[in-house]
Structure formats: structure tokens, C-alpha cells
């Protein structure tokens, strides 16, 4: 038995399966061969050759006087083209790895482009190093697919009579899954109804195996900006993260992933390190306003972002309004949001532009005179900011956009994936679009209008971006149980949403919620003290469950002050806690406590909402005034987002007096 044979025998004893004697197209040496290894660590296309004394430089491989780099890259091409076929059973791109074993070498581990070069005595150790990324059930599903894609030598790979892997010698025509711009190197058979997809595993474990529709979308190509949408729990963020890793593998340059929540980047970076460690250093994950600040800092543009000082500036202007004016005093936050999100979020510079604006998503109608008053309020606020020498978050984006127009940032990013697209502003979308333009697969917007937690809506047309024919819907909820999603959806089912593509819809429920479980618990309490005791008792009940860990619990509150108070209460009874703004995505030894907005993009097995008021529940009567109704709808959408973070159970504490 050859040395590689001994190595493969060791792998079979560890639960790996071998499909040997495959052809390795394009390699001229007669002793070359290919073994497909399927196991807990994914799929490995293991190429072997009789090449001895191969010399390696940074980007070339030489066998004697012959440059064999291109021949090695044929194995990478084969791996790339087979990813689409494996996506049919849910294997994520990146889990198909081209590996070449070089004879006569030991303790060798080099990367040549996407191909890993190892010594012939290092094969089993290298493959075993990937650990357990697939469950036994998933391994067998992938193995069955591998037998279709890689039949014994001499037989073409087929699926129902159709060849499923394109020839490496030239282009081929393949079935198209979607509109004409999508080219996919695989067919799309009807999935076996008995297949089992990922169950209520945490998002951190969705690193290698997805639902086939999700895996296909990760691998899909678009001829311009694209949009991924879907109801809560359909896996948009997971798909977006996998797509960023896929794009980083398939093109030069870095990939930028942006979020709205300040707490999300640390968690997503931890997830990416597990999902795709090979490209983690080429995917930059950052909160979008932080990215804008970093750009301005590197360009030497002075900026002083100070949120408390900006609020004080607005408060000062508000106090100077005439007492008998038409502005409703209780609605101060509404008019500050009007300036921040409607006016500055679009970068409006003239009253006429504001006068003509449809104000998409705002219920309170304004006549021409009222708009002039709001515009005057906006100008006064700007004067206060400048007088104090501070900027707000909208200023940071507008300054960054202007800087990119002055001196484009070319060649840095090959792609941008923007999560929480529904909560971006027009100016943010313009800024991100400037980084990649309309390049194929350049800009991917991920989000759902029903989960918008910021006031005012926008359309992509306002930002000069079109995703026509390049929008994809994920419509299967994999996170929640039917009981949790149905309970949460009642909060938003009648709330009209202005979608970024210009449509107004009454929510978009998933086509299917795949799991069932316990009904959410609403516990009504007559005092703050009794509600605090109920929250503590609920946490202790969860922790008493077999297999439960503190990190499985998320306590989500409507304000930072309430979150800090909840954390202090739990800490006082020796329950370990970590605030979400300090959470790095890796710890499971503390209950995670934070605000609803901080939890955007995250998920938990158990969610507790300890500070809900009765007027926000599903059967509550909405306020009568337009401004109050808009605020009420927005708050209920925030609760919807919070409730749909739960995979297993939901508890709601309501103060009734």
C-alpha cells in the first residue's frame, strides 16, 4: 500500500468515506489520480501525482523544468464547479476543498491559490484538522450526492440522465435557476422529502450545511446589485455571511460586510472564523457608521461624532420654539427623527427638495407651510451642531460619501454585503454603492422591511440603485417554532411596510415554519418587584433544563437603562450575565442581556422580554394621532424583531399597573 493509501485507511477508521479512482482532468502525468473524501470535515478532492521534487515559490509550482501551476489549478476548477452540485443537498461553498498530496514530502502545508499542498504523510492529519463540521446524517447526504457527481472512472457524472459537472475543457450550457443573469454549474433536482435539514441549532453551527435553497443562493451570480429578503428566521444573515466568504474565495480583493447594530460585527466575525477560517482575513465586518469614521480618519477629514452633544443641540433648538406653535411637544422625538432620517438621511440640501419629497413611510402629513417650519428647525439644529463643534451619525455618512465622490476608493473592495438593509439610509446606500458600483455581484443588500426598527423608509430608486430582476426571497423559517412566529407576527400583520424596492406590503409571512414547540408565555405582573422575581425564576427554570447553558438565554429590553437594570438584578442573585455591547460571539457561560436594537441579527434558544407594556400587545388598541401611531407601530416592530430572535421558547413579562 502506498503512503497515501495508509493515510486514507486511517481516515476511513475515523468516519470518512472514499470515492477512489476518479479522473483528474488536465493533469498530464500518467500516475495522477483523484480521491473524493467525504466526512465530518466536509468534502476533500485529494489529488495525487507522481511528481517528486516539486519546487514551490509564492505563486508557482515547478516540476523539473515544467511549470505545473495551471495543472494544479485544474483541481481548484473542479472543486469550484462541484460546489453548485453539492449545494443541492445544502453543503455550503467553501466546504469542497482541493488538496494535493506531494510524494516525498512531510510536514508540508502550503497554499497555492485555492489549492492546499500537503506532504503525502500529512494527508490524514490535514483532513482531520477540520474537525466535525457535518453531522452523521449530513455526511451521508453529501456522500450520496458525491456518488452522483463523481462516478467511477470512465462514466460521466450524471443526474437523472443529465451531466451535472461542466467539462473543464470548455464552456457548457446548464439549467438556469432564476432570471437570465444567473449562471449555475449544477442542475436542480427535486429534493428528497425524507432529507433532514438543520434543526434548531444556533446560528454559530450553520457553518457548513444549509438548506439547499440557501446554499444555492450563496453560490448564485448576479450581473449587478442584488437583494436578498425574507421574513424573520429565514436565514438571511447566515446566507449573507456565507456569500461574503464565497465571494472572498472567488475573486481578488477584500469583501466588506456592514451592519447597523454596533454589537453585531464582533459576533459575525466569530461566526465567520468558524464558518470560513480560510478567508476570515479577507472579509472585513464592521458597523457602517464606524466604517465611515475610519474612512474619514484615514483621509484626514476632521469629524467629531458625539451623540449626547448632538441630542443636547436638538433639545436647545426645541426649547426655543414658540409655545403656541403647531409642533406637538410630546412628539419631540418624532421631529428629531424627521430631521435625522428623512432630511439628513437623504442628504437634502434645499427646501424645494424636501417640499417635493414623498416622505415614504411617515404617517403624519405635512402641508407646504409645515414643511417650511420643519426645514427651519433642521437649519437651526445644524447651526447648533456647528456651534458646538460636533457631528451626528448622519453627518458622518454624508462626509464619507462626499469624500468618496472626491477621491473614489478603487480596487480595495471586490464586493459589499450590507445586512439590515431595511434600516440603512439613502445616503448609506449611495456610499456603499460608490465602493463597487454596478459590478456583477458587487453589492448585495440583505434585509426585510417588516423588521425595520428605525423611522422613515426609503427606496433604492432614491439612491440610484436598481436590483430589478436580481431580488431573491427566502421563504422558509428555520429558526422559530410555529408557535413563536405566529405569536410575534400578530404584532405586525396589519402594519403596512414600504419596501426598499418601492412596494407597500402588509408583511411577508414565510411559506413554511418547519418546527413546532411550546407556546410563548405571557406573565402579567402587578408590580415591578414581582416582575423582577418572575424574570429571575424564568431564567432559573431554563438553566435547570438538561443541556441548557446561560449563553442560550437572551434578555432583551426596550432601553439601555432597562437592560442595565435587568443585568444588575440577575447578577445580584449570582446568575452570570454579559451585556450585548461587550459580547464577542463566543461565550456560552453568561446570560446575554441587551436592548432590542443590539440584538438585531442575533438569535438565542430562549428569549425573555421583561419590560413589555400592555399597550404594545397584539390585542391593544392603536393610538389615534398619526405621530403616536407611527411610534407605536415602530415599537411593535422592534418587539417583533426581539420575539423572533427565539429558537425554542419565548417569555414576555408585562407590567399591568
C-alpha positions in Angstrom: 0.0 0.0 0.0 1.3 3.5 -0.9 1.9 6.1 1.8 -1.3 8.0 0.7 -3.1 4.7 0.9 -2.1 4.3 4.5 -3.3 7.8 5.2 -6.7 7.2 3.6 -7.1 4.0 5.5 -6.6 6.0 8.7 -9.3 8.4 7.6 -11.9 5.6 7.0 -11.4 4.4 10.5 -12.3 8.0 11.7 -15.6 8.1 9.8 -14.6 9.4 6.4 -15.8 7.8 3.1 -13.7 7.4 0.0 -14.6 7.5 -3.7 -11.4 6.5 -5.3 -10.1 6.1 -8.8 -11.5 9.3 -10.1 -10.0 11.1 -13.1 -8.2 14.4 -12.6 -8.9 16.3 -15.8 -6.0 18.2 -17.3 -3.1 16.6 -15.4 -0.7 15.0 -17.9 1.3 12.8 -15.6 0.1 9.1 -16.0 0.3 8.4 -12.3 -2.1 11.2 -11.3 -5.3 10.3 -9.5 -8.2 11.8 -7.6 -9.9 10.5 -4.4 -13.1 12.2 -3.2 -13.1 12.1 0.6 -16.4 12.8 2.4 -16.5 13.0 6.1 -17.2 15.1 9.2 -14.8 17.9 8.0 -16.6 18.3 4.6 -15.5 17.2 1.1 -11.9 17.0 0.0 -10.8 16.5 -3.6 -7.5 14.8 -2.9 -5.2 14.8 -5.9 -2.2 12.6 -6.1 0.7 12.6 -8.7 4.0 11.0 -9.3 5.7 14.4 -9.1 8.7 14.3 -6.9 11.0 17.2 -6.0 8.3 19.8 -6.8 9.7 23.3 -6.1 7.4 26.0 -4.8 7.5 29.7 -4.9 4.9 32.2 -3.6 2.6 31.7 -6.6 4.1 29.0 -8.9 4.9 25.3 -8.7 7.6 23.7 -10.9 8.3 20.0 -11.6 11.7 19.9 -13.1 11.6 22.5 -15.9 7.9 22.3 -16.3 5.5 24.8 -14.7 2.6 22.7 -13.3 0.8 25.5 -11.6 -2.0 25.6 -14.2 -2.4 21.8 -13.9 -2.9 22.2 -10.1 -5.4 24.9 -10.7 -7.5 22.4 -12.7 -8.2 20.7 -9.4 -9.3 24.0 -8.0 -11.6 24.5 -11.0 -13.1 21.1 -10.4 -13.8 21.9 -6.8 -15.3 25.2 -7.7 -17.6 23.7 -10.3 -18.7 20.9 -8.0 -19.8 23.4 -5.3 -23.0 24.0 -7.2 -23.8 20.3 -7.3 -23.2 19.8 -3.6 -25.4 22.9 -2.9 -28.4 20.8 -4.0 -28.2 19.0 -0.7 -27.2 22.1 1.3 -23.4 21.9 1.5 -22.1 25.5 1.7 -19.5 26.7 -0.8 -16.1 26.5 0.7 -16.7 23.1 2.2 -15.3 21.5 -1.0 -11.5 21.7 -0.7 -8.9 20.9 -3.3 -5.9 19.2 -1.7 -2.8 17.8 -3.5 -0.5 15.3 -1.8 3.1 15.6 -2.9 5.2 12.5 -2.7 8.5 12.6 -0.8 7.3 15.4 1.5 6.5 15.5 5.2 5.4 18.4 7.4 4.4 20.3 4.3 1.3 22.6 4.4 1.4 25.3 1.7 -1.4 27.1 -0.1 -1.1 27.8 -3.8 -4.1 30.0 -4.6 -7.2 27.9 -3.6 -5.2 24.6 -3.6 -3.7 23.2 -0.4 -0.4 21.3 -0.9 0.5 18.8 1.8 3.1 16.1 2.1 1.9 12.5 1.4 2.4 11.7 5.0 0.4 14.7 6.2 -2.9 13.8 4.4 -4.9 12.3 7.3 -3.7 14.9 9.8 -4.6 17.7 7.4 -8.1 16.4 6.7 -8.8 15.6 10.4 -7.8 19.1 11.4 -11.1 20.5 10.1 -12.9 18.7 12.9 -16.6 17.9 12.9 -18.4 20.4 10.6 -21.1 17.9 9.4 -23.4 15.6 11.4 -23.5 11.9 10.5 -26.8 12.5 8.7 -25.4 15.3 6.7 -22.3 13.3 5.8 -24.4 10.6 4.3 -26.5 13.1 2.3 -23.3 14.7 0.9 -21.8 11.2 0.2 -24.9 10.3 -1.8 -24.5 13.5 -3.8 -20.8 12.9 -4.3 -21.6 9.4 -5.8 -23.7 11.2 -8.4 -21.2 13.9 -9.1 -18.1 11.7 -9.1 -19.0 8.2 -10.6 -16.2 5.6 -11.2 -13.6 6.5 -13.8 -15.0 6.1 -17.4 -18.5 7.1 -16.5 -19.7 10.7 -16.9 -21.2 12.4 -13.8 -24.9 12.4 -14.4 -28.1 13.1 -12.5 -31.3 11.7 -14.0 -29.6 11.3 -17.4 -28.1 14.9 -17.4 -24.5 15.6 -16.9 -24.1 17.7 -13.7 -20.5 18.8 -13.8 -19.3 21.0 -16.7 -16.3 19.9 -18.7 -13.1 21.6 -17.7 -12.1 21.8 -21.3 -14.6 24.5 -22.3 -18.0 26.2 -21.5 -21.2 24.2 -21.2 -24.9 25.0 -21.1 -26.6 24.3 -17.8 -30.1 24.7 -16.4 -30.7 28.2 -15.1 -32.2 28.6 -11.6 -33.7 32.1 -11.9 -33.6 35.0 -14.3 -31.2 35.1 -17.3 -28.3 36.7 -15.4 -27.9 33.7 -13.2 -25.5 31.0 -14.4 -25.1 28.0 -12.2 -23.0 24.9 -12.8 -25.5 22.4 -11.5 -28.9 21.0 -12.0 -31.7 21.3 -9.6 -33.4 18.0 -8.9 -36.4 17.9 -6.5 -35.0 17.3 -3.0 -35.9 14.0 -1.4 -38.8 14.7 1.0 -37.1 12.5 3.6 -34.0 14.7 3.8 -33.4 16.4 7.1 -32.2 20.0 7.2 -30.7 21.8 10.1 -32.9 21.8 13.2 -32.9 24.3 16.0 -29.1 24.6 16.0 -27.7 28.0 16.9 -26.6 30.2 14.0 -23.0 29.6 15.0 -23.4 26.0 14.0 -24.7 26.7 10.5 -21.2 26.8 9.3 -21.1 24.1 6.7 -24.6 22.8 6.0 -27.6 24.9 4.9 -31.0 24.3 3.3 -30.5 23.7 -0.4 -32.2 27.0 -1.4 -29.8 28.9 0.9 -26.8 27.0 -0.4 -27.7 27.7 -4.0 -28.2 31.4 -3.2 -24.7 31.6 -1.6 -23.3 30.3 -4.9 -25.5 32.3 -7.2 -24.2 35.1 -9.5 -25.9 38.3 -10.5 -25.0 40.8 -13.2 -25.3 43.8 -10.9 -26.6 44.8 -7.4 -28.8 42.2 -5.8 -31.2 42.0 -2.9 -32.0 39.1 -0.5 -35.1 39.4 1.5 -37.4 37.2 3.6 -39.3 37.1 6.8 -37.6 36.7 10.2 -35.9 33.4 10.8 -35.3 32.6 7.1 -31.6 32.7 7.4 -30.8 36.0 5.6 -27.8 36.9 7.8 -26.3 33.4 7.7 -26.7 33.4 3.9 -25.1 36.9 3.7 -22.2 35.8 5.7 -21.6 32.6 3.7 -22.0 34.7 0.5 -19.3 37.1 1.7 -16.9 34.1 2.3 -17.8 32.7 -1.1 -17.1 36.0 -2.9 -13.8 36.3 -1.0 -12.7 32.9 -2.3 -13.8 33.5 -5.9 -12.3 37.0 -6.6 -9.3 39.1 -5.7 -9.7 42.0 -3.2 -11.4 42.2 0.2 -15.1 41.8 0.8 -16.9 44.3 3.1 -19.8 43.3 5.3 -21.6 46.1 7.0 -24.2 46.0 9.8 -26.4 48.6 11.5 -26.2 47.2 15.1 -22.9 48.1 16.9 -22.9 44.7 18.6 -23.2 42.5 15.5 -19.7 42.8 14.0 -17.9 41.0 16.9 -20.5 38.2 16.7 -20.3 37.9 13.0 -16.5 37.9 13.0 -16.6 35.0 15.5 -19.1 33.1 13.3 -17.1 33.7 10.1 -14.0 32.4 11.9 -15.8 29.1 12.4 -17.6 29.1 9.1 -14.8 30.1 6.8 -11.4 30.4 8.6 -9.6 30.3 5.2 -10.9 33.7 4.2 -11.6 35.3 7.6 -8.7 37.7 7.0 -10.2 38.9 3.7 -13.7 39.7 4.9 -14.0 42.9 6.8 -17.0 43.1 9.1 -17.8 46.5 10.5 -20.7 48.7 11.7 -21.5 51.0 8.8 -21.0 54.3 10.7 -17.8 53.0 12.2 -16.6 52.3 8.6 -17.4 55.8 7.5 -15.5 57.2 10.5 -12.5 55.1 9.6 -12.5 56.3 6.1 -12.6 59.9 7.2 -9.8 59.3 9.7 -7.6 57.8 7.0 -8.3 60.7 4.7 -7.6 63.3 7.3 -11.1 64.7 7.3 -11.9 66.1 10.8 -15.0 64.6 12.4 -16.3 64.7 16.0 -19.1 62.3 16.5 -20.8 63.0 19.8 -24.3 61.6 20.2 -25.1 63.1 23.6 -23.9 66.6 22.4 -26.0 66.2 19.3 -29.1 65.4 21.3 -28.3 68.4 23.5 -28.1 70.6 20.4 -31.5 69.5 19.2 -33.0 69.9 22.7 -31.7 73.5 22.8 -33.4 74.3 19.4 -36.6 72.6 20.5 -36.7 74.8 23.7 -36.6 77.9 21.6 -39.7 77.1 19.6 -42.7 79.4 20.3 -45.0 78.0 22.9 -48.1 78.5 20.6 -46.5 76.8 17.6 -48.1 73.8 15.8 -45.3 71.4 16.8 -46.7 69.0 19.3 -44.5 69.0 22.4 -44.8 65.3 23.3 -43.7 64.5 19.7 -40.2 65.9 20.1 -38.6 62.6 19.2 -40.7 62.3 16.0 -39.4 65.6 14.7 -35.8 64.9 15.5 -36.3 61.6 13.6 -37.7 63.6 10.7 -34.5 65.6 10.5 -32.1 62.7 11.1 -33.7 60.1 8.9 -35.8 61.9 6.4 -33.8 65.1 5.7 -30.2 64.3 6.6 -30.6 60.6 5.8 -31.1 61.6 2.2 -28.6 64.4 2.2 -31.2 67.0 1.2 -29.7 70.5 0.7 -32.6 72.6 -0.4 -36.1 73.3 0.9 -37.5 72.6 -2.5 -36.2 69.0 -2.4 -37.8 68.5 1.0 -41.1 70.1 -0.2 -41.3 67.6 -3.1 -40.3 64.6 -1.1 -43.0 61.8 -0.7 -41.7 61.1 2.9 -42.2 57.4 2.3 -43.2 55.6 5.5 -44.3 58.7 7.5 -47.9 58.8 8.6 -48.1 62.4 9.7 -48.9 64.5 6.6 -47.3 67.9 6.2 -48.5 70.8 4.1 -46.1 73.3 2.4 -46.1 75.7 5.4 -45.5 73.0 7.9 -42.6 71.6 5.8 -41.0 75.0 5.8 -41.2 75.1 9.6 -39.6 71.7 9.8 -36.9 72.8 7.4 -36.2 75.9 9.5 -35.9 73.6 12.6 -33.4 71.5 10.6 -31.3 74.5 9.8 -31.3 75.7 13.4 -30.2 72.2 14.5 -27.3 72.3 12.0 -26.3 75.7 13.4 -26.3 74.3 16.9 -24.1 71.3 15.9 -21.6 73.6 14.2 -21.5 76.0 17.2 -20.7 73.1 19.5 -18.2 71.6 17.1 -19.8 68.2 16.9 -21.4 65.9 14.3 -24.2 63.4 14.4 -24.2 60.0 12.7 -25.9 61.3 9.6 -23.1 63.8 9.2 -20.5 61.1 9.3 -22.1 59.3 6.4 -22.6 62.4 4.4 -19.0 63.4 4.9 -17.8 59.9 3.9 -20.0 59.9 0.8 -18.6 63.3 -0.2 -15.1 62.1 0.3 -15.7 59.0 -1.9 -17.0 61.2 -4.6 -14.0 63.5 -4.4 -11.5 60.6 -4.4 -13.0 57.1 -5.2 -11.7 54.2 -3.2 -10.9 51.9 -6.2 -9.5 48.4 -6.0 -10.0 48.0 -2.3 -13.2 46.0 -2.2 -14.4 43.5 -4.7 -17.8 43.2 -3.1 -20.0 44.7 -0.4 -22.7 42.8 1.6 -24.9 45.1 3.6 -27.0 43.4 6.3 -30.1 45.1 7.8 -30.7 46.9 4.5 -34.1 48.0 5.7 -32.5 50.2 8.3 -30.0 51.9 6.1 -30.5 55.4 4.8 -30.4 56.6 1.2 -27.0 58.2 1.9 -25.6 55.0 3.3 -26.7 53.0 0.3 -25.2 55.6 -2.0 -22.0 55.5 0.0 -21.7 51.7 -0.2 -22.7 51.7 -3.9 -19.8 54.1 -4.6 -17.4 51.3 -3.5 -18.4 48.7 -6.1 -20.8 50.4 -8.5 -22.9 48.1 -10.6 -20.2 45.4 -10.9 -21.5 41.8 -11.1 -22.0 40.5 -7.6 -20.7 43.8 -6.3 -23.4 45.0 -3.9 -25.7 42.6 -2.0 -28.4 44.1 0.2 -29.8 41.8 2.8 -32.9 42.7 4.8 -36.7 42.6 5.5 -38.9 45.7 5.7 -41.1 44.1 8.4 -38.0 44.2 10.7 -37.2 47.9 10.2 -36.5 49.4 13.7 -35.7 53.0 12.5 -38.3 55.6 11.4 -38.8 56.6 7.8 -38.4 54.3 4.8 -36.6 54.8 1.5 -36.4 53.3 -1.9 -33.4 52.1 -3.8 -34.5 54.3 -6.7 -33.8 57.4 -4.5 -30.2 56.1 -4.0 -29.8 55.4 -7.8 -29.5 51.7 -7.3 -31.5 49.1 -9.2 -32.0 45.4 -8.3 -34.6 44.8 -11.0 -34.6 41.0 -11.8 -32.0 40.4 -9.1 -34.2 40.1 -6.0 -34.4 36.7 -4.2 -36.8 35.7 -1.4 -36.0 33.2 1.3 -39.4 31.9 2.4 -38.8 29.0 4.9 -38.4 29.9 8.6 -35.7 27.6 10.1 -35.2 29.5 13.4 -38.6 29.9 15.2 -41.3 27.4 16.1 -44.7 27.9 14.6 -46.0 29.0 18.0 -43.3 31.7 18.4 -43.6 33.1 14.9 -47.4 33.1 15.0 -47.4 34.9 18.3 -44.8 37.5 17.1 -46.4 38.0 13.7 -49.7 39.3 15.3 -47.8 42.5 16.2 -47.1 43.4 12.6 -49.5 41.5 10.4 -51.6 44.6 9.7 -48.8 47.1 9.6 -48.1 48.4 6.0 -44.4 48.3 5.1 -42.8 50.5 2.4 -40.2 48.1 1.0 -36.9 49.4 -0.4 -37.9 48.2 -3.9 -40.8 50.6 -3.9 -43.7 48.3 -2.9 -46.0 48.7 0.0 -46.9 45.3 1.6 -48.7 44.1 4.7 -45.9 42.0 5.9 -44.4 38.9 4.3 -45.0 35.7 6.2 -42.8 32.7 5.4 -44.2 30.0 3.2 -43.3 27.4 5.9 -42.2 27.3 9.5 -40.5 23.9 9.8 -40.6 23.4 13.6 -43.2 23.2 16.4 -42.8 23.8 20.1 -44.2 25.3 23.3 -46.5 28.3 23.2 -45.0 31.6 24.3 -45.6 32.5 27.9 -47.1 36.0 28.8 -46.7 36.6 32.6 -48.7 39.6 33.9 -47.3 41.2 37.0 -48.8 43.9 39.2 -45.6 45.4 40.4 -42.0 46.0 39.2 -40.7 43.8 42.1 -43.0 40.9 41.2 -41.9 41.2 37.5 -38.3 41.1 38.5 -38.9 38.0 40.6 -40.7 36.4 37.6 -37.8 37.1 35.3 -35.3 35.5 37.8 -37.5 32.5 38.2 -37.8 32.1 34.4 -34.0 32.2 33.9 -33.5 29.6 36.7 -36.2 27.4 35.1 -34.3 27.4 31.8 -30.9 26.8 33.5 -32.4 23.8 35.2 -33.2 22.2 31.8 -30.8 19.4 30.8 -28.2 20.7 28.4 -29.1 24.4 28.8 -26.3 26.9 29.3 -26.5 30.6 30.4 -25.5 31.7 26.9 -28.6 30.1 25.5 -30.7 32.9 27.1 -31.2 36.4 25.8 -32.8 39.0 28.0 -33.9 41.8 25.7 -35.2 45.2 26.9 -36.6 48.3 25.2 -33.9 50.7 26.5 -30.3 50.7 27.6 -31.3 51.7 31.1 -33.7 48.8 31.4 -31.1 46.4 30.1 -28.5 47.5 32.6 -31.1 47.2 35.4 -32.0 43.6 34.3 -28.4 42.7 34.2 -27.8 44.1 37.7 -30.8 42.1 39.1 -29.6 38.8 37.6 -26.1 39.5 38.8 -27.4 40.2 42.3 -28.7 36.6 42.6 -25.5 35.1 41.2 -26.7 34.5 37.7 -23.8 35.2 35.3 -24.5 37.9 32.7 -22.8 39.7 29.9 -24.1 42.9 28.2 -24.5 42.6 24.5 -22.3 45.6 23.9 -19.5 43.6 25.4 -20.4 40.2 23.9 -17.8 38.8 21.4 -19.9 36.0 20.0 -18.0 33.1 21.7 -19.1 32.8 25.3 -21.8 30.5 26.5 -21.2 30.9 30.2 -23.3 34.0 30.8 -26.9 35.2 30.1 -26.8 37.8 27.3 -28.6 41.0 28.2 -29.1 44.0 26.0 -31.6 46.1 24.0 -33.8 45.0 21.2 -31.7 47.1 18.8 -28.5 45.5 20.0 -30.0 42.0 19.3 -30.6 42.7 15.6 -29.0 39.9 13.6 -28.5 37.6 16.7 -30.5 34.7 18.0 -31.0 32.8 21.2 -32.6 29.5 22.2 -34.6 31.3 24.9 -35.7 34.9 24.8 -37.0 36.9 27.7 -38.7 40.3 27.3 -39.1 41.6 30.8 -40.3 45.2 30.2 -43.3 45.0 27.8 -46.3 47.2 28.5 -49.9 46.1 27.8 -50.5 48.8 25.2 -48.0 47.0 22.9 -49.5 43.5 22.9 -51.3 42.1 19.9 -54.8 42.9 21.1 -54.1 46.5 22.1 -55.9 49.5 20.6 -53.6 51.7 18.5 -53.2 55.4 19.2 -55.4 57.8 17.3 -52.9 60.5 16.3 -50.6 59.9 13.3 -47.4 60.6 15.1 -48.2 58.5 18.1 -49.5 55.7 15.8 -46.2 55.7 13.8 -44.2 55.5 17.0 -46.4 52.7 18.3 -46.1 50.7 15.1 -42.3 51.1 15.2 -42.1 49.9 18.8 -44.2 46.9 18.0 -41.9 46.1 15.0 -39.0 46.2 17.5 -40.8 43.7 19.7 -41.4 41.5 16.7 -37.7 41.5 16.0 -37.0 40.7 19.6 -39.5 37.9 19.7 -38.3 36.3 16.5 -34.7 36.0 17.9 -36.0 32.9 19.9 -35.4 29.4 18.6 -37.0 27.4 21.3 -39.0 29.4 23.9 -40.3 33.0 24.4 -41.3 34.6 27.8 -42.9 38.0 28.0 -43.1 39.9 31.3 -45.9 42.5 31.3 -46.4 45.2 34.0 -50.2 45.7 34.3 -50.3 48.6 36.8 
